[in-house]
Amino acid sequence: MNKETPVGTPQDTEKPFWDHVEDLRHRLLIALIALAVATAGSFLFAERIIDLLAQPAGSIDALQSIEVTENVAVFMRVSLLSGVAIAMPVILYELLAFVMPGLKVKEKKWVLLAVISGTILFLAGAAFAYFIMLPASLTFLLQFLGVETKPRLSSYINFITSLIFWLGVGFQFPILVFSLAKFHIVSVKTLAKGWRYAIVIIAILAAVITPTVDPVNMALLMAPMFFLYLLSILFAFIATRGEQPKG
């Protein structure tokens, strides 16, 4: 009698909630450990990454440092961003494993697919920012008004890493829609009908994220973001394929 609790008692209803809290704490801890290890490992090649990030501006010699702690701060920021990229598969898996506990056994494969797809999309967003957005943006910014500009190391690295990171995160949108569709929060029909609103929202986001105000750079960002929206519709369809419509 001491070991058995009737179903429907307060203890029975409260236990699942605290189980979820404990599960969330455990998964966040694993994600943080993975991030810490990946960031520490990034110390080994962070200097080479900084040299690579400086290439769109010419080289590391085209930048200047003013503050005493500026170089250390830049080194740590680049190491952290590299750590996020390396630990992304673990982070995505822990998050998806927490928000998708109710999936059937045959649907568990979608978690692995989402992790792989999310990692690829994050890297694709980072590559798009580095190889396409940055050259066009820096050419405009550094040659504006014809004044010779030698960027400060910290401001340049903050600018470039923020652009790379947020575009990488933005490219995760299909994975987010996939998860929402699994929980029936969004549907393929709603997404397909809302493409006009999506264009307006994408234009606003492009204006916020894009470092320049010219329409060319905004268009460079809007095109892949709208493609990602269309891809999200496909992901939502995959997430709900085979399910019986309700009502």
N, C-alpha and C positions, 0 to 999 in steps of 0.2 A: 504493500500500500504506500510505503514511503517512496518507492522508486517509480511508481506509476502515477501519472498526473492525468486526470480526465481531460479529454479534448475539449477545447473551448474555454478553459480556465484562463485567468489573467496571465499566469506563467506561460501558458502555451502561446498566447498571442504576442507576448512581449519578447520571447526568446528569438523568433526570427529577425526582429528588428536589430537586436544587439548582435546577432550572428552576422547580419549584413554590415554593421559598423565595424566589427572585428575583421571581416573579410576585406572591407575597404582599407582599413589601416594596414593590414598585411600586404595587400597588393601595392599600395602607395609606398610602403617601405621597400619592397622589392624594386619598384621603379626608381626610387631615389638612390638605392644602392647601385643599381645599374648605371644611373647617370653619374654618380660620384666616381665609380671605377672608370667609366669611359672618359670622363673629364680629366682624371688623373693621368690616364694613358695618353690623352691628347697633348700633355705637356711635352712629350717626346718629339712631336712634329708641329707644334703650334707656330714656331718661328717660320717654318717653311710655308705654312698656310698663310701667315701674314704677308710673306713675300708674294704669294699667289694672289691674294686679295688686292695687293697694291698694283698689280699689273694693269688693270683698267685705267689707273691714273698715270701710268708710265712705268714706274718702279718704286721701290721703297725710298729711293733717293729723291723722288719728287714730293715726298712728304716731310713734315717737320714736327718735332716734339718740343713743347714748351715747359710743361710742368715736370717736376722731379719724378713723380709717381706715374706719369702718363704711360710710359712704356710697359710697366708692370700691369697696369689696369687693362691695357689693350691685350696683353698676353693672356690674362685671365679671361677676358671676354671672349676671345677667339677660342680658347680651350673649352669654355663652357658651351659655345655654339657647336663645336666639333663633337663634344660629348653628347649633346642632344641628338645630333645626326647619327652617331654610332649606336646610342642606346635606344633609338626610335623603335626598333622591332619589339624590344622588351616593354617599353612604355605603352605602346599600342596594344600589345597582347594583354597586359595587366588591366588596362582600362576596359577593353572589350570583354575580357573574361568576367569582369565585375558587372557590367551593364547587360550582359547577355547570359545570365545563369539559367534561364528557362528554356534554352534551345534544346530541341530533341537531339538524340545522339547523331542522327544522320545529318543534322544541320551544323554540328560542331566544326565541320570542315570550312564553313564560311568564316569562322573566326581566324583560322590560319590564312585563308585567302585575303581577308581584310587586313591582316597584319602585313602580308607581303605587298598588297596593293597600296596600303597606306605609306609604307616605307618608300616604295618606288615613286609614289606621287610626291612625297616630301622632297626627295632628291631631284625629281623632275622640276619642282617649283624652284628649288635652290639653283639648279642649272639654268633655268630660264632667266632668273634674276641676274645671274653672273654673266652669262654669255650674250643675252639679248637686251635686257633692260639697262644694265649698268653702262655698257659702251655708249648707247644712245643718250642716256641721261647725263653722264659725265661730260660728254662732248658739248652738250648744251650748257651745262652749268659752269664748266671751267673756261669756256670761251665766250661767255656772255659779256657783252659790252666791250670785248676785246681787251680786257684787263688781265694781265698775267696773274695767275692764282697758284699759290703753293699751299695745298690743303694741310691742315693740322692733323697729325696722326690719329688722335683720339676721335675727333669729329668725323674724319673720313671713315675710320673703322666702324664707329657707331652707326653711321649712315648706311654703309654697305652691308653690315651684318644684320641690321634691322630689316632692310629690304629683302635680303636672302631668307631670313627666318620667317617673316610674315607671308612671303609668297609661298614658302614651303608649307606653312600652316594652311594657307588658303587653298592649296592644292589637295588638302585633306577633305575638302567638302564632300566629295562623293562617298567617302567612308562614313561621314557623319549622317548623310542622308540614308545610307544603307542601314545604319543602326536605328534611325528614327522610323524607317519603313518597317523594320522588324517588329517594332513596338506599336505599329499602326498609328503613329503620331502624324506622319505624312503619307500621302499616297501618290501613285504614279499619275492618276488623273488630275490631282491638285497641282502637281509640279508641271505637268504638260500644259494646263490651262494658264498657269501663272508666269509664262515666259516673258510677257511684256513687263510685268512688275520686276522680274529678275533683271532685265536689262537696265531698268532705272536704278535698282539697288547696286548692281555691278558698276554702273557709271559713278555712283557716289563713292563706293569703295575704291575705285581706281583713282578718283580725284584725291582721296585721303592718302592712299599708299604711294602713289606715284610721286617721286621727288621733284618733278617739274610740272609746270602747269600747261605745257603745250599739248595739243590734241594728238600729236603723233605718238608720244609716250603713253598717253591714256589709252589710245587704240591698241597699242602693243600689249597692254595689260588686259584690256576688256576682252579681246579676242579669245585668249586661252581661258579666261574665267567663264565666259559664256559657253565655251566648249565643255568646261568642267560641269556646268549646270546641266547640259545635255547628257553628259556622262552620268551625272547623278540620277537622272530619270531612268537610265538603263540599270543602274545599281539598285534603285528602288524596285524596279520590275523583277530583278533577280532575287531580291530579298523576299518578295511576296509571291513568287512564282509557285504555283501548285496549291496555294491556300484557297480554301473555299470562301467566296465572298459572303459577308455577313448581311443579314437582313434579307 
